[in-house]
Amino acid sequence: MTDFVSEVKTIPHNDDRIFAMLSDLSNLEQIKDRIPQDKVSDFEFDSDSCSFTVAPVGKITFQIVEREPNKLIKFATTNSPVPLFLWIQLVQAGDNDTKMKLTARAELNAFIKPMVSKPLQDAIDKISTVLAGLPY
């Protein structure tokens, strides 16, 4: 397994507001316009899952598999060419000061790892930046 970790982001809101928004994937409606259409298409979501198509990979579906209130949201792929886990960690440092970190863990064989490591790290970094900038 290979881990891809974002920088720790600071979000100027309390962890309960952030967790409430991020743990319900139907809230993705608010950021659909921020998703680059040239990279991601066929974006669908409900409260517990989201799916999208990424060229040349194909359709990927993430399902929330664990929620620990105000601390952790864990996702697993249910439809992906590579088994992938993603989790969002939250730590409230003070009033209106929450730290967030994203981690992705992928099962990559020696052949595919050099090809996908940089795009996966870039994706984790971009996702964390978008999540940190949401209007909580």
N, C-alpha and C positions, 0 to 999 in steps of 0.2 A: 504494500500500500504506500502511496505517495501522498503527502500532505501539501496543500497550497493554502497559505495563510495571508490574510490581508493585514494592512497596518491597523492599529487600534484607532478608531474614529471617535471623536467627541461629538455627542448630540446634545444640544441645549434644551433637553426635556427630561422629565422623570421617566424612569424605567417602566412604570405601569402603562403609561400612554404609548410608549414605543412598542412594548410587548403586545398590547391590545391590537395595535395596527398590524404589526408584522406577523402575528400568529393567525391572522384571518386573511387568507390569500385573496379573498374577494376584494380586499382593499387595493389590489393591484390595478383596479380600474383607474385610480387616480394617477398612475404613472405610465399608462399605455403610450402616451405621446412621447415619452422619453426613451422608448425602446427603439433602437436603430432598425428600421424596416429592411435595410439592405443586408442585415446580419441575422435577424430573427423574424420569423413569420408564423402565421397560424397560431397566434397567442390565445390560449384559452385557460380559464381558471375558475375555481369555486373556493369555498372556504378552506378546504384541506389539500388541494392539489393545483398544480399548474402544468401546462404542457405547451410546447412551442417547437418549431422546426428551425434547425440551424444547418445551413449548407456548409459543407457537404455531409455532415454527420447524419442528418435526418431528424425524426421526431424524438423529443426527449420529454419525459413526464417525471415531475418531482411530486412526492407525496409527503406531507408532514407525518412523521412517525413518533415524535415525542415533543411534548410541550412541558416545560418547567416554568411556571409563572414567574415573569419578570427576570428570568435568567437565561433560558435556553430554548431554542426552537431547532429541532433536528429534522432533516429531510433525507429521503432516500429516493433514488431513481427507480421507477417501476418499468420504464421503457427507455432503455439507453444502450448503445453498443458497448459501453464500458460501465461497470458497476461504480456508482458515485454516491457519496454521502456528503451532505452539506449541513453545517450548523452555524447558527447565529448565537453569539454569546453576548450578554448584556451585564454590565456591572454599574450600579449607580454610585457615583463618586461623591455626589452632593446634590442639593436641590437644583433641579434643572441642569444636571450634569451627569450624563450617562455615557459610559465607554462601551463601544461595540467592536466586535471582531468577528470576521467570517473565516471559516475553515472548510476546505473541501478535501475529501479523502477519496482517491481514485485507485482502483486496481489496474495498474498499467503494466503490460509486459515490456520486456526490454526493447522490442521492435517499435512499439507505438510511443513509448515514453518520450524520446527526443522530439517527436513530431507534435505532441499535444501539451507538453509541459508549459511552454511559454504562452500559448493561447489560453490555457486554463488559469494560469496565474494572472494574466491580463484581465480575464473575465471576472475573477474574484475581486481584483482591485477596483474595477469599474462598478461592479454591483455594490460593493461596500461604500463607494463614493455616492452613488445614487441613493442608497438607503439612508446614509447619514444626512442627506439633504432633503429628505421628505418633509412635508408640512405636517408634523405631528400635532 
